[in-house]
Amino acid sequence: MITVEALPARAGDCLWVEWDDGTRRRRMLIDGGTVGAGPALAERFARQPVGRRDFELVVCTHLDDDHIGGLLGLLTSPPEGFSTRDVWFNGHHQLLPRDLLGLPKAEKLTALLARAETPWNTATGGEAVVVPTDEAEPLPVAELPGLRLTLLSPTWDGLRALRDDWDAWKAEQRRKAGEEPAAPPDLLGPPRPAVEIPWRRLALDYSPDRAPRNGSSIAFCAEHTGDGSRVLFTGDVHAEVLVTSLRRLAPDGRHRVDLCKVAHHGSAHNTSPELLRALDCDQWLITTDGGHRVRGEEAKYRPGEGSHPSLRAMARLILGARWPTLWFNHRVASTERYEDGFLQHRLGFRAQYPPRGTQGISLVVGPGTVTHAPPPR
């Protein structure tokens, strides 16, 4: 079995993953959430015995602040006993000439990893963690003790797009730094009455994510080599890249996974109908505290909420399978709407949340099963 803890990483991802390897317990960390989510990761380490703070792998899926931020604190001031056998991160050494550097957090992480004692992309000989362009080639596989990782993203096209868009991205970060911070979505109050939500129409309303930084996301399927349980970790991957890789894994059918971390916190643009047709999955993990205030068409259906998860993405997940289960790591206005028993019965789905008074959610994933992990002793 695989245990996935979605820590309360605010608008971002911070996934603490553990699995059994014979009599040993192994672990992996995927992203660190925002800088503001650092205390949640520190608290998780505080609960972890010092002698069991060794990791097989730490993954920084891509350079967005809500994924990279918490990792900076971890690597700048590592907790006692912390170690990792490898770090996956596509930095400027893998895709950018030196004269295009500029994003402060990316530069800082690069500097931290460049220290001689820090392993960095050792699985690929220090080169980019990337899917080969030739679809006749097999997808890269990394073997960890007790766990097999099959790389699904990024492609070289995704890394090139990030390189070409780097200057524009830097300008965007400078603009964002000057904006007033949005009010936390859970402080915006309950949503005001809105018009009836046209779930089936929204499910058909799809346009793809074009952001180069999301297109550079590392995504992979983790399979337990003992019981065969599978978890798909997506970062903020472009759906179209994921579909292409999944077809390489299952050219004549759908690829089975027991749990899928929904890409980009339930954005409307990263969960496509085609992706749902390529996956055999009915358990979905949504990691978000809502993010920025919702705008555009969806605002008329849920005014005052955070933008994530999108109604359009949730409509596709709910209507794309028979009685799927949605697992949320935060209780906020944009996620609690799915707790409505009448809505669940009418549309045919289930929703699960952290226990009342807690943040984050911990799941045990087995072949065909996902359950709440028992509370720590």
Beta strands, then each sheet from edge to edge (+ up, - down):
strand 1: 2-6
strand 2: 15-21
strand 3: 24-30
strand 4: 54-55
strand 5: 57-59
strand 6: 83-84
strand 7: 87-88
strand 8: 141-144
strand 9: 147-153
strand 10: 219-224
strand 11: 230-233
strand 12: 255-256
strand 13: 259-261
strand 14: 279-280
strand 15: 283-286
strand 16: 325-328
strand 17: 350-352
strand 18: 361-366
strand 19: 369-372
sheet 1: 7+ 5+ 3+ 2- 1+ 18- 19+
sheet 2: 4+ 6+
sheet 3: 8+ 9- 10+ 11- 13- 15- 16- 17-
sheet 4: 12+ 14+
end
